[in-house]
């Protein structure tokens, strides 16, 4: 990544009109509760902290609500709207944004995903991790999510995540089955960490918002996984609910061996995506959703993967967090509905409901 020069973006980018408009832009007042939850509960922004808020033109009203909440918390906030600095889709993250987050204590990134932007987002996250910035990743945030998942009680979500983390952190095997045909087993390396991202963001562990999952990079995965929920990256926005046209993944020795779907456009596009690099077809994530404030799928991956259940991802294993020693330039999540989950033979979920919680 290029070095960090002084912040001269106003000189190099004389038309910051979108970014500057964020300071006074009207927005739906119903976003305010979720925005305050993000800033005060999850990021715990303190008076005087330096903060960067990044959004895009499509998400600008939500960005404005997050900016307002940051200012109310007493942060010294600079807003950035991506389209002031680059056309979409991004090939590289604009340098002024990278420079700003390198000098921040807190940052958030609330945008819509576009095809091919994962490498640019990786540049952003690399700086976050190098500088240990408290960071909320809100890619594909939507009005619906601001009124649902972002209003969750994250003290409760975090306590559930802690319980799950205790159950799985030393486990050997997890099995998942669904009525749709999923029958899959994963084994785990004790040297690879399980990560809890349930809303309480620290300099060491950044998190998606809305939050609520416990994940790791599995050692090995075998079986059939039927994706009847939704899939990630730009696919979620493009294909939405897969209940009518589920995609069936055959996984052997942690690699995707086949993918079948009656929607042949999706099948072809997905197969192409998971073969963009040597490790794009490798299972890089095994995760359990923990956000009981999310009641149903809305077919937006940012929230749906937090719904109580299990999901996998093909591609990058987030080695900077899990400790996995391989990487991939791609990462695509896949969600199955109404999971039954066993940890070392003990059932912890039945039909998408945790067995250890009073229903």
C-alpha distance (Angstrom), angle and dihedral (degrees) to the residues before:
residue distance angle dihedral
X1 . . .
X2 3.79 . .
X3 3.78 119.9 .
X4 3.78 122.4 -95.7
X5 3.78 114.0 -102.8
X6 3.78 125.4 -175.4
X7 3.77 117.8 -68.1
X8 3.79 103.8 -91.8
X9 3.77 99.1 144.2
X10 3.79 94.0 124.6
X11 3.81 89.8 60.7
X12 3.79 94.7 43.8
X13 3.82 94.0 40.7
X14 3.81 106.3 37.1
X15 3.83 93.9 175.2
X16 3.79 104.7 67.1
X17 3.76 89.0 146.5
X18 3.81 95.7 132.1
X19 3.80 93.1 45.9
X20 3.80 93.0 47.0
X21 3.82 92.1 45.3
X22 3.81 89.3 62.1
X23 3.80 89.4 75.9
X24 3.80 93.6 67.4
X25 3.80 104.0 17.8
X26 3.83 114.9 133.8
X27 3.80 114.6 -124.5
X28 3.78 139.3 177.0
X29 3.82 104.5 -74.3
X30 3.81 89.1 -143.9
X31 3.84 87.1 73.8
X32 3.80 90.1 64.8
X33 3.82 97.2 83.0
X34 3.81 93.4 52.6
X35 3.79 92.2 43.6
X36 3.80 92.7 52.0
X37 3.80 89.3 47.7
X38 3.82 90.1 54.3
X39 3.79 94.9 47.3
X40 3.80 102.4 37.0
X41 3.81 104.7 29.4
X42 3.79 105.2 28.2
X43 3.81 104.0 29.9
X44 3.81 95.6 24.7
X45 3.80 91.9 -148.3
X46 3.81 112.6 -160.1
X47 3.83 130.2 -153.8
X48 3.78 112.0 -85.8
X49 3.80 96.8 19.1
X50 3.79 116.9 137.4
X51 3.79 110.4 -120.4
X52 3.80 137.9 -179.8
X53 3.81 122.1 -154.3
X54 3.82 114.8 -165.7
X55 3.79 121.9 -171.8
X56 3.80 138.8 147.4
X57 3.78 136.6 -124.4
X58 3.81 94.2 -95.7
X59 3.82 92.5 50.9
X60 3.81 97.5 36.5
X61 3.83 97.7 119.5
X62 3.80 91.7 53.7
X63 3.80 87.7 45.5
X64 3.80 89.0 53.5
X65 3.81 91.5 52.9
X66 3.82 90.9 51.1
X67 3.80 90.9 47.0
X68 3.82 91.0 51.9
X69 3.81 92.1 49.1
X70 3.83 90.1 49.7
X71 3.79 91.8 51.8
X72 3.81 90.7 48.2
X73 3.81 88.4 53.8
X74 3.81 88.6 57.5
X75 3.80 98.5 -109.9
X76 3.80 123.3 149.3
X77 3.80 95.7 -120.9
X78 3.80 132.4 -169.9
X79 3.82 116.3 -170.5
X80 3.81 124.2 -149.2
X81 3.81 127.3 -169.6
X82 3.80 107.8 -162.9
X83 3.81 95.5 -139.3
X84 3.81 89.7 64.2
X85 3.81 87.0 65.9
X86 3.78 108.4 28.9
X87 3.76 146.3 7.5
X88 3.81 117.8 -109.6
X89 2.91 139.2 -75.6
X90 3.80 93.6 49.2
X91 3.78 119.2 -131.0
X92 3.81 92.1 -179.6
X93 3.77 130.7 11.0
X94 3.82 107.6 -104.4
X95 3.79 110.1 -97.7
X96 3.84 95.9 -128.4
X97 3.82 89.1 59.0
X98 3.81 91.7 49.9
X99 3.80 89.9 48.6
X100 3.81 91.5 50.0
X101 3.79 96.7 50.6
X102 3.81 90.4 46.5
X103 3.80 87.3 62.8
X104 3.81 95.7 42.2
X105 3.77 132.6 95.4
X106 3.81 92.6 -158.7
X107 3.80 132.4 27.3
X108 3.77 140.6 170.2
X109 3.78 132.5 -168.5
X110 3.82 113.6 -155.4
X111 3.81 109.3 174.4
X112 3.78 144.3 122.9
X113 3.79 117.8 -98.7
X114 3.76 120.5 -114.5
X115 3.77 127.7 -168.1
X116 3.79 113.2 -87.7
X117 3.83 97.3 15.8
X118 3.80 98.2 110.1
X119 3.85 93.5 95.5
X120 3.82 90.3 53.0
X121 3.80 91.0 49.7
X122 3.79 88.3 49.3
X123 3.83 89.0 57.4
X124 3.80 88.3 53.5
X125 3.82 93.8 48.6
X126 3.81 92.1 45.8
X127 3.81 89.3 61.6
X128 3.81 90.8 45.1
X129 3.78 91.0 54.6
X130 3.82 95.3 42.0
X131 3.81 92.4 51.6
X132 3.84 95.4 34.7
X133 3.78 93.3 -127.3
X134 3.82 117.0 176.2
X135 3.77 99.2 -114.1
X136 3.82 139.0 -172.3
X137 3.82 114.5 -161.5
X138 3.81 108.2 -155.1
X139 3.80 104.1 168.5
X140 3.83 110.0 161.2
X141 3.80 93.5 14.7
X142 3.81 109.6 167.0
X143 3.81 139.6 -175.4
X144 3.81 89.2 -103.3
X145 3.81 91.5 54.1
X146 3.81 91.9 48.3
X147 3.81 87.9 57.0
X148 3.82 95.6 43.4
X149 3.80 123.5 20.6
X150 3.80 94.2 26.5
X151 3.81 90.0 56.8
X152 3.82 93.7 57.6
X153 3.79 120.4 123.9
X154 3.79 97.9 -109.6
X155 3.78 94.2 -168.8
X156 3.83 86.7 64.5
X157 3.81 93.3 41.8
X158 3.79 90.4 50.5
X159 3.81 92.2 50.3
X160 3.82 90.2 52.7
X161 3.79 89.9 47.3
X162 3.80 89.8 51.8
X163 3.81 90.5 52.4
X164 3.82 91.7 49.7
X165 3.79 91.5 46.1
X166 3.80 89.9 53.9
X167 3.80 90.7 51.2
X168 3.80 96.9 48.5
X169 3.80 106.7 29.9
X170 3.81 93.8 88.4
X171 3.81 99.5 25.0
X172 3.78 124.7 125.8
X173 3.80 103.2 -159.3
X174 3.82 138.0 22.9
X175 3.81 123.0 -173.2
X176 3.79 127.0 -165.6
X177 3.80 128.2 -169.2
X178 3.81 132.6 174.1
X179 3.81 135.6 -175.2
X180 3.82 87.5 -116.3
X181 3.81 90.6 67.1
X182 3.80 107.4 -88.3
X183 3.80 111.5 146.9
X184 3.78 109.5 161.8
X185 3.78 138.5 151.2
X186 3.80 130.6 -160.7
X187 3.78 131.2 -169.4
X188 3.78 125.1 -160.6
X189 3.79 140.5 -142.6
X190 3.82 111.2 -130.7
X191 3.82 89.3 -142.8
X192 3.82 92.0 61.5
X193 3.79 113.0 83.2
X194 3.77 128.4 -123.8
X195 3.82 108.2 -137.2
X196 3.81 124.7 -150.7
X197 3.80 114.7 -152.9
X198 3.78 103.5 172.5
X199 3.78 103.4 143.0
X200 3.80 104.4 -73.1
X201 3.81 101.2 107.0
X202 3.80 121.1 -161.0
X203 3.81 133.8 179.1
X204 3.80 88.1 -103.0
X205 3.83 98.9 47.4
X206 3.80 121.1 39.0
X207 3.79 118.8 -167.5
X208 3.75 146.2 -159.1
X209 3.77 114.7 -110.4
X210 2.92 121.8 -112.3
X211 3.78 85.6 46.8
X212 3.76 136.8 -167.2
X213 3.80 119.7 120.8
X214 3.79 141.2 109.9
X215 3.80 113.9 -149.7
X216 3.78 146.4 167.7
X217 3.79 141.5 170.5
X218 3.82 106.4 -96.1
X219 3.77 122.5 -132.7
X220 3.80 93.3 -140.3
X221 3.81 137.6 -5.3
X222 3.79 128.6 -167.9
X223 3.77 134.1 172.7
X224 3.80 144.0 46.4
X225 3.79 120.6 -44.5
X226 3.81 118.1 -170.6
X227 3.80 112.5 -158.0
X228 3.81 103.8 -153.2
X229 3.81 95.4 148.6
X230 3.78 114.5 55.4
X231 3.80 141.5 -67.5
X232 3.76 131.2 -126.3
X233 3.79 144.4 -117.1
X234 3.82 108.2 42.4
X235 3.84 92.7 -27.8
X236 3.81 92.2 81.0
X237 3.79 91.9 60.0
X238 3.81 93.2 42.0
X239 3.81 102.6 43.5
X240 3.82 105.2 18.7
X241 3.81 116.3 176.0
X242 3.82 112.1 30.5
X243 3.81 96.6 -173.5
X244 3.82 92.2 107.5
X245 3.80 93.7 42.2
X246 3.81 107.7 26.3
X247 3.77 119.6 -177.3
X248 3.81 115.5 -131.9
X249 3.80 115.8 -148.4
X250 3.79 122.2 -161.2
X251 3.79 109.3 -156.5
X252 3.79 125.5 -168.8
X253 3.80 127.5 174.9
X254 3.81 90.7 -10.4
X255 3.82 93.7 -55.3
X256 3.79 130.7 105.2
X257 3.81 107.7 -112.0
X258 3.80 99.8 176.2
X259 3.79 142.5 -3.0
X260 3.80 124.1 -159.1
X261 3.80 128.6 -173.7
X262 3.81 133.6 156.5
X263 3.80 86.8 -134.4
X264 3.79 95.8 76.6
X265 3.81 92.7 -172.6
X266 3.80 89.7 59.7
X267 3.80 92.4 42.8
X268 3.81 92.4 52.3
X269 3.79 94.8 43.1
X270 3.79 93.1 47.1
X271 3.82 92.9 47.1
X272 3.79 90.3 50.5
X273 3.81 91.6 49.6
X274 3.80 94.5 51.0
X275 3.80 91.0 51.8
X276 3.80 98.2 51.6
X277 3.80 90.3 106.8
X278 3.79 140.8 11.1
X279 3.81 93.2 -92.0
X280 3.80 101.0 33.0
X281 3.83 90.4 100.3
X282 3.81 93.8 49.2
X283 3.83 120.5 104.2
X284 3.79 102.8 -111.7
X285 3.79 101.2 167.8
X286 3.79 138.5 39.2
X287 3.81 111.4 -178.2
X288 3.79 142.1 175.1
X289 3.81 118.3 -151.3
X290 3.80 115.2 -133.1
X291 3.81 108.3 176.5
X292 3.81 105.7 114.2
X293 3.81 88.2 178.8
X294 3.82 87.1 73.9
X295 3.80 106.0 80.5
X296 3.80 103.8 177.1
X297 3.77 142.7 5.0
X298 3.78 118.2 -87.2
X299 3.85 92.5 -178.0
X300 3.75 94.5 -112.8
X301 3.80 108.8 118.6
X302 3.80 95.0 -147.2
X303 3.80 89.8 69.1
X304 3.81 102.9 20.9
X305 3.81 95.0 62.4
X306 3.82 88.3 60.0
X307 3.82 92.6 56.8
X308 3.82 109.4 109.0
X309 3.79 103.9 -87.8
X310 3.78 140.6 74.0
X311 3.77 132.1 -75.2
X312 3.77 139.0 172.4
X313 3.78 133.5 -151.3
X314 3.77 130.2 -151.1
X315 3.78 117.2 -141.9
X316 3.77 133.1 19.2
X317 3.85 114.6 38.2
X318 3.83 96.0 -154.6
X319 3.77 88.8 -113.6
X320 3.80 92.4 -179.3
X321 3.82 86.8 68.2
X322 3.80 105.8 25.7
X323 3.80 97.6 37.2
X324 3.82 94.0 -124.1
X325 3.81 110.4 157.8
X326 3.81 99.0 -140.2
X327 3.78 135.3 64.1
X328 3.80 144.8 -166.0
X329 3.81 133.4 -161.2
X330 3.81 90.1 -129.2
X331 3.81 135.3 59.6
X332 3.80 124.0 -179.8
X333 3.82 124.1 174.5
X334 3.80 123.6 -147.8
X335 3.81 124.1 -162.1
X336 3.79 130.2 -155.5
X337 3.81 121.2 -162.5
X338 3.81 130.7 -124.5
X339 3.79 97.6 7.9
X340 3.77 129.1 -163.2
X341 3.81 109.5 -153.1
X342 3.80 132.7 -169.0
X343 3.82 123.6 -170.9
X344 3.80 109.9 -158.6
X345 3.80 87.9 -23.9
X346 3.81 96.6 -48.4
X347 3.79 113.8 115.5
X348 3.81 112.1 -129.2
X349 3.82 98.5 166.3
X350 3.79 133.2 37.3
X351 3.80 120.0 -174.9
X352 3.78 92.5 -18.0
X353 3.82 94.9 -48.8
X354 3.79 124.7 110.0
X355 3.78 111.3 -117.2
X356 3.81 92.0 -148.4
X357 3.81 94.5 60.2
X358 3.78 126.3 78.5
X359 3.80 105.6 -114.0
